[in-house]
Amino acid sequence: MTSEITPGTAAPPGDAAAGTTALDARLLKVAGVVVLGAIMATLDMTIVNVAIPTFQDAFHASYANVAWAVTAYTLSLATVIPLTGWAADRFGTKRLYLTALALFVIGSVACSTAWSLEALIGFRVLQGLGGGMLMPLSMTILTRAAGPHRIGRMMALLGVPMLLGPICGPILGGWLIDSVSWHWIFLVNVPVGALAILAAFFVLPSDETHPGEKFDFLGMLLLSPGLALFLFGVSSIPDEGTVAAARVLGPGIVGLVLMVLFVLHALRKTNALIDLSLFKDRNLTVSVITLILFVIAFMGTMMLLPSYFMQVRGESTLMAGLLVAPQGLGAMMSMPIGGKLIDKIGPKFVVLPGISLIVVGLGLFTQVGTDTSLWYTSGSLFIMGIGMGFTMMPLMTSALATLTEHKVARGSTLMNIVQQTGASIGAATMSVILTNQMTSHGVDAAAMQSAGATGGGPVPADMAAKIQELLTGAADAFSDTFVVSVVIVACTLIPALFLSRQKVAPSEQAGAAPSAVAGTDDERELIAK
């Protein structure tokens, strides 16, 4: 069965060679541009974490105050992400992507010139406004460019910066601070950003805009502050040590109420800021449920891994980043394979093995101690990385593959909100569990520091027994926390069972619900026509 294209008729985006699954030069150029911007945004979310002690010294501020340099960026992301879908449809993805890159670079330069902590926090907000738009726009651009036949492999390319951020951020940040100064953790974005802007201008195609798209002002007033307040409350849990604190409950409840009001508003409005009719697509709904469970467990655990190496093993920030690197290597090996497989056989039998591998790798971490072999931890992380390559981006692909082109921008925005929310909940949850486990094992962080257990320096002989006891308790606390992570990741297998068993593609019939389309590539094209 062969497909036919009427002479003079343009093929749909991403399907210039209809039916082919090859990644041509045009697609690879688009992917390269998008990955440049995404790397900047994800690196900056982690690179600043290692600079907090430096900021404390430079601005003579407490840890709690300096932490706002991180929190301000996160809340700025949360505020702007919901607007991205509408703005992409209204102004076009290329124009908006260039604007986001420019905002991010300008914000980076401004951060490097900060003369006070207040100025740094303000400039981080500006930086976050650009960074918040980059990831959803990246997903939209790649999905539209690839089309349903190649979306899996294109999204696998976007997964590279999502891996590089947590792995390279602490390494690069530590090296720049030690070798040059803290200003360069922001200035390093300038040459990358300039290259990305130049490449985006010449490489990205101009897409169709929809000037008639009405802006949902009420939705913005409900969702953006609601999401920011909720994430602020959740992010405050580790500092407060309890959910019952006013700093947690106040913003958290107000944010949750605003988001519930947005849902009620969106159900009655045609052009809502987030299109809740997307959840009529069964495949997207199952993918979203699976993704948020996975992100809560896995992203929260990723925050714990460097802490284990630094607190229990006494490693430096730079070495801790290097020791976590096998996870990234595993994911980089498996992600392209996962992308190819999901384009051929659909998400279910890619994601299920991926989650199972993560359960195995993470399960090995439940047995870690104070002197566990680094070969053991590296092997465990490598297995987890392979599993992540088969899980994270395939789930994103599964959610977006069934959407028609006009809905892709709104779907990308939705997936980024889910990911950001899940990551914040996961980080807060795992931090609280670890803190409680430390307490139950009789570990006091101040006692460890005063004993020299976390500094990596020489330890007095008369304190050796006490230090060993503290380290053993800390190792037990980490291993018990990893048990909780394994259970949550294992629960992700339940919704994953309901993912599609065959390749998914959008239905182009007006008003038809997106569905999985069986058959050959040519047959699917004729069905869509």
N, C-alpha and C positions, 0 to 999 in steps of 0.2 A: 504494500500500500504506500503510495507516494503522495507527497504534498505538492500543492501548486501555489505559486505566487503570481498574481496578475501583474504583467509588465507595467512599470510606472507607479506601482503601489509600494510605499515604504513599509519595510518590515517593522514589527514592533521593537521597542528598545530592548537591547540585549538579545534579539533573535534575528540579527542580520543574516545569519546563515541558519535559517529555520531548521530545527531538528538536530542541529549539531550541539555537542556538549563541549567542544574545544574552547579553551580560553585564548582568544585572539589578542593581538598586540594592543588594540584599543582598550579592551577590558583590563589588561594588565597595567596599562598606563593610568587608567581611572583608579584602579585599586592602589597603585603606588602613591598617588596624590592623597587619597583618603587615609591610607595608613600613616602617612607623615603627620597629618593633623591629629589623628587618634592617638599616636604615640606621645605627642606633646601633652595632650589632655590627661592621659592615664599616668604618665610619668609624674606629672606635677601633683597628682593626688597623693603620691607616696614619698616623693623626693623631699618634701618639706618636713615630713615627720622626723627625720633624723636631725633636722636643724633646730628643733625646739630648745635643747639645752643651750645652743649658740645664741638663739634669740633672747633667752633669759639673761644671758650675760650682756649682750649688746644693748638691750633696752632696759636692763635692771628691773625685770618683771617676774612675777611668779609663774609657775607652770600653768596654773588655771587660766591666767590672763593670756599667756602666749598661745595656749591651745586654741584660742579664738582665731588665730591665723589659719588653722586647719578647718575649724568649724565654719568660718565665714565663707570659705571656698565651697564647702559641701552644701551649705544652705543656699548659696547663690546658684549652684547647679540645680538644686531642687526647685528653685523659683522659676528658672527659665526653661527647664525641660518641657513642662506642659505646653508652653507657647510655641514650641518648635514645629509641631505638626501643622498648625494653622499657618504660621509664617512661611513654611516651605511651600505650601500650596498657593499662598497669596503672592509671594515675591519670587518664587523659584528657588530650587535647591542650590544652584551655582551661586547666585547673588548672595543668598543667606550664608552659605559656607564661607565665601570670601569675607563677609562681614564678621562672622564668628572668629575666623583666623586673625583678622585685624584687631578685634577686641582683645583676644588672648595675648597677642604680641605686645600691644600697647599696655595691657595690664601687667605683663611680665617686666617690661622696662620700668614701669612705675614702681613695682614692688622692689626692684633692685635699688631704687633711689630713696626708699622709705627712711625718713629721719626719726620716726617714732613708731611705737607699736600700733598706735591708733591709725597712723598713715598706712602701715603695712596691712592692717585688717581691711581698711577701705579699698586699697588697691587689689587685695585678694578677691573682694566682691566683684570688681570690674573684670578681673581675670576669669572668675567663675562664670560670669555671664556669657563669655565667649566659649569657655570650655564646656558648659552645659549643653550648648547647641551642637558641638562637634560630633559627639558619639551618635545621637539619633540621626543627624544629617548624614553621617558616614554610612549608617545602615540603610537609609533611604536611597542614597546615591548608588550604592553597590547593588541593592536589590533590583532597582529599576534598570540598571545597566546590564545586569546578568540575565534577567528573565528567569522563568521557572526552571529552565533546563540546566542552568549553571549556578544557581543561587547558593548551593551548598558549598562549592569550592570558593566562591567569592567571599562568602561570610567567614570561611576558614581563614582567609587572608586577614580579615578584620580582627580575628581572634589573636593575632600576633601581638598587637599593642596591649591588649588586655592581659597578656602574659608578661610582657616586658615591663609594664609598670610596677607591679609588686616585686618583681625580681631585681630589675636594674635600678629602680628608684633609690632604695637605700644605699646600694653600691656607689652609684654616681654621685648622690648627695654627699655621702661621707667623704669620697675622694675630693670633690670640689671644695668642701669646707676645709678639709685638712691641707690641701695643696694651694688653694687660692684664697677665697673668702666666701661668706654666705651669699653675697650679692650674685655670684655666678650660678647659683642654683636656679635663678630666674633669667639671667642673661643668656644662658645656654639655649633658651627657647627662641631667641631672636634670629640666629641664622637658620634654624630649622623652620621657623614660622615664615621667614622671608622666602625661603625656597618653596614652601608649601603654597604660599599665596601666588607666587610666580607660576608654579606648575598648574595650580587650579585654574588660573586665568586662561591659560592656553590649552589645557587638556580637557577639562570638564565641559561637556556639551551644555548649551543653553537649553533649559527645559521649559515646558509649557507652564504658564502661570494662570491663576484663576482669580482675576481682580474682583469678581463678584462674591468671593468668600467673605461672609460676614464674621466679624470678630465677636467672640462670646465674652463680653466684658464681665458679666456676672459670674460666669464660670471661672474666669481668671481671678476675680476677687475672692472666690471660694477655694479653688484648688491650689493655686500657687502658695499663698500664705498658709493654707491648711497643711500642705505637704511639708513646707519648711518648718512650721511649728512642731509638727509630729516628729520629724526627724531630729529636731533640736532636743525634744524631750527624750527620745530614745537614746540619742548620743550622750545625754547627760547621765544615764544610768551608771556607767562604770565609775564616774567621778563621785557620784552620790552614794553608790554602794547599795541602793535600794530603789525599787519602783515607787515607793510611797513618798519620796521626797517631793517638796513643792516645786522644785525646779524641773522635775520629771513630769509630775501629774498635771501641773498647770498648762504648760505649752502642749503636752501630749494630748490631753483631753480636748482642749480648744481646737487643736489641729485635726483631731479625729472627727469632731462635730462638723467642722467646716468641710471635710472631705465627704462625710455622709450627706450633707446638704448639697454638695456638688453632684453626687450620684443621683439624688432625687431631682435635681435641676436638669441634669443631662438626659435622664430618661424621658423627659417631656420636651426636650429641645432637639430640633433637627440637626443644626450645625454646632453641636456642643464642642468645647475645647478638646475633650477626649471623647471619641465616638464609641459609646458603650455598646452600640449595635455590633461592634467587632466580635463581641462575645457570643453572637449567634453562630459564629464559625466554631464548630466543635473542636477542630484541630487546634485553633489558637487558644481556646479556653483550656484544653488539656495541657498544652505546652506552657501556658502561663502558670498554672498550678504546679506543674513539675518544676519549672524554673525557679519560682520563688522559694519552694522548699529546698531546692538544691543550693541556691545562692545563700540562704540563711545558714545552712550547715557548712558549706564549703568555704565561703568567703570569710565567715567567722573563724574557721579553723586556720585559714591562711594567715590571719593576724596573730595567731598563737605560735606558729612555728618559729619565727625569728626570736620570739620571747623565750621559748624553750632553750634555744641555743645560747642566748645571752645570759639568762638568769640561772639556768641549771648547769650549762657547760662553761660559762664564763667567757664566751667568745665575744669579739668586738662586733660592732654594727656591720662593718665591711665583711668580716668573715661569716657572720650570720646570713648575710645576703647571698654570699657565694655557696654556703651549705644548702640553701633552699633552691639553688639553681637547677638541680636535677629534675625538679618538678616541671620547670619550664622547658627543659630539653625534651622530656617525655611528651609534653603537650605539643611541642613544635613538630615532633616526629609523627604523632597520630592525627593532628588536626587536618592536614591535607588529605589523609586517607579517609577520615570521617566525612570531610566535605564531598569527596568523590562518591562514597557509599550512599550518603543521604540523597544525592542526585539520582542514584540508580535504584535503591531499594526502599527509600523512605526512612523516617526517623526511628521507628520502634526498635528495630534490630541493630541500630547503631547506638542509641542512647542506653538501652538496657545493659549491654556489655560494658559500656563506659561507666555507668553508675556502679556496677558490680566490681569493676577494677578499683574504683575509688574506695569502696567498702573494704576491699582486701588491703590496699595500701595504707589506708587510715587505721584499719584494724591492727596492723603491725605497730603503729605508733602507740597503741594502748599498752605496749610492753616496754616502753622506753624507761631508762633509768639515768643515773648520774654518769655512767661510763659506758653507755651503749655504743657499740661500734659505729663509726661514721659510715662504713660500708652498708651497715644495716639501715641507717636512716636515709642514706642516699638512694638505696634500692627501693625503700618504701615510697619515697617521694617520686621516684621515676615511675613507679607503677601508678601512683595517683595522677601524675601528669599525663600518662597515656590515657587514663580514664577521663580526665578533664577534656582532652582533645576530642573524645567521642561524645561529650555531653554538652558542654556550654554552648558553643556556636551551633551545633546541630539543633538544639532546642530553639535558639533564636531563629534559625532557618525554618524550622517546622512551623513556627508561629507566623512568619511573614510570607511563606511560600504560597499560601492559599488566598492571599489578598490581591485584589485587582490593583492596577497601578495607582489609581487615585487614592486608594486607602493605605498605601504603603507608608506614607509620611506619618499618618496618625498611628498606624501600628508600630512603627519604629519608636515613636514617642512613648507609647504605652509600655513597650518592652523595656525602655530605659528607665521609666519610673519604677517598674517592677524590680529591675536590677538594683537601682539605687536604694530603694526602700528595703529590699531583702538584705543587701550588704550591710546597711546601718543596723537593722534588727539583729543580724547574725553577729556583727562585731560586739554590740552591746550585750547580747545574750551570752556569748562565750566568755566575755570579760567578767561578767558577774558570776558565772559558774566557776571560772578559774579562781576568782577571789574567794568565793565561798569554800572551794576545795582547799585553797591555801590555809584558810582559817581552821578548817576541820582537821587538817594535818599538822596544825601547830606551827605554821610558817608565818613569820612576821617579816615583811619586806625591809623594814627599818633595821631589824636585828641582822638580817643577811648583809645589808650594806655596811653596817658598822663592823661586822665581823670580817669584811673584806671578801665575802663569797661572790659578790657580783662584780668586783672590780678587776679581777684577773691578775692581781698583784700577789706578792709573797704572803703566805698565811703563817702567823705565829703558831708554834708547835702546841702551846697550851690551849689554843682555840680550835685545833683540828677536829676534835670529836664533836664539838658543838656545830661547827660548820658542816661537817659531814651529815649530821642529823638534820640540819636545816635543808641541805641540798637534796637529801633523800626524800624528805617531806615534800619539797617543791616538785621533784620528779614524779612522785606519786600523784600530786595534785594535777599535774599536766596530763598524766596517763589517764586518770579518771575523767578529766574533761574531754579527752579524745574519745572516750567510750560514749559520751553523750553525742558527740559529733557523728560517730559511726551509726548510732541508732537513728538520728535524724536523716542522714544520707540514705540509709537503708529504707526509711519510710518513703523516700522519693521514688523508689521502685514501684510503689502502688499506682500513683497517677501515670507513671511512664508506661505501664501495661496497657493503657488506653490510647497511646499514640498510634498514629496510622501505620499499618503494616505494608503500605505501598507508597510509591512516589506520589507526592502531593503537588497540585498545580491549581491556579485560580480558574474558576468558571467565569467565562466572559458573558454569559447570558444575563441580561438585565434582570435584576431582582433575584437571581438565583443565589442560593447560598454556596460559598466556596466548598469544594469537595475534592476528594482524592480521585484522580483520573487514572484508570488502568490502561494498559496497552502500550504500544510502541510510541516513540516520540512523534512520529508522523501521524499516527492515529489520534493522539491527543490533540494535535494541532487542528486536524479536520473537525474533531468534536467541538473544539473551542470555537471554530469558525461557524 
